[in-house]
């Protein structure tokens, strides 16, 4: 999995590419934890993510809860394809209490 991290407005944006599964989740969780310690406003850009396992979804839920506990939030942007299908099956493809979904990173950043 490829992960790019950058600052945009008042948020930290993680652009994820490839496959997020049990093998790649631990390194993402470490990076998210470090970022959340500095800034609890996180956007996950999923426009290049091809696959997400249940472990990846669990990592997103944990990050969202930690962000909210620190006074911030987690926003998801660019969900499509197989990732969208996974979120749909799990009924996580709408604006949930734990996160909000946006078509673009720019819109997600503005919401924080």
HUGIWO-V609271 format. One record per residue. N is the residue number from 1. RES is the residue in one small letter. PHI is phi as a letter, one per 30 degrees, with the letter a starting at -180 (NA if undefined). PSI is psi in whole degrees, 0 to 359 (* if undefined). OMEGA is omega in whole degrees, 0 to 359 (NA if undefined). Layout:
N/RES/PHI/PSI/OMEGA
N/RES/PHI/PSI/OMEGA
//
This chain:
1/x/NA/142/176
2/x/c/138/178
3/x/b/125/173
4/x/c/138/182
5/x/b/135/177
6/x/a/165/176
7/x/c/135/177
8/x/b/115/184
9/x/h/232/181
10/x/c/16/185
11/x/b/157/169
12/x/c/126/182
13/x/c/127/173
14/x/c/120/175
15/x/c/119/185
16/x/c/136/179
17/x/b/148/178
18/x/j/227/186
19/x/c/130/176
20/x/c/108/184
21/x/b/189/185
22/x/d/334/179
23/x/d/325/186
24/x/c/345/182
25/x/d/316/184
26/x/e/318/180
27/x/d/323/177
28/x/d/317/179
29/x/e/320/178
30/x/d/316/180
31/x/d/319/178
32/x/d/319/180
33/x/d/317/178
34/x/d/316/181
35/x/d/318/180
36/x/d/329/178
37/x/d/331/179
38/x/c/323/185
39/x/a/114/184
40/x/d/15/178
41/x/c/109/188
42/x/b/137/172
43/x/c/130/174
44/x/c/115/178
45/x/d/110/185
46/x/c/13/186
47/x/d/337/178
48/x/c/7/179
49/x/d/127/184
50/x/c/333/184
51/x/a/143/173
52/x/b/131/177
53/x/c/177/177
54/x/d/330/177
55/x/d/323/177
56/x/d/317/177
57/x/d/317/179
58/x/d/322/178
59/x/d/321/177
60/x/d/317/180
61/x/d/316/178
62/x/d/316/179
63/x/d/319/179
64/x/d/316/179
65/x/d/318/179
66/x/d/321/178
67/x/d/314/179
68/x/d/321/180
69/x/d/336/180
70/x/c/9/178
71/x/i/13/180
72/x/c/217/179
73/x/a/167/178
74/x/c/132/176
75/x/b/143/178
76/x/c/136/182
77/x/b/146/171
78/x/i/28/179
79/x/d/134/181
80/x/a/173/172
81/x/h/226/183
82/x/d/326/178
83/x/d/317/176
84/x/e/318/180
85/x/d/318/178
86/x/d/313/179
87/x/d/323/180
88/x/d/314/179
89/x/e/321/180
90/x/d/0/182
91/x/h/40/178
92/x/c/17/185
93/x/c/17/174
94/x/b/178/180
95/x/d/99/182
96/x/d/162/175
97/x/d/337/183
98/x/c/342/176
99/x/a/170/175
100/x/b/150/182
101/x/c/141/180
102/x/b/149/179
103/x/d/329/183
104/x/b/157/176
105/x/d/319/182
106/x/e/316/179
107/x/d/322/179
108/x/d/317/180
109/x/d/316/180
110/x/d/328/181
111/x/d/338/179
112/x/d/*/NA
//
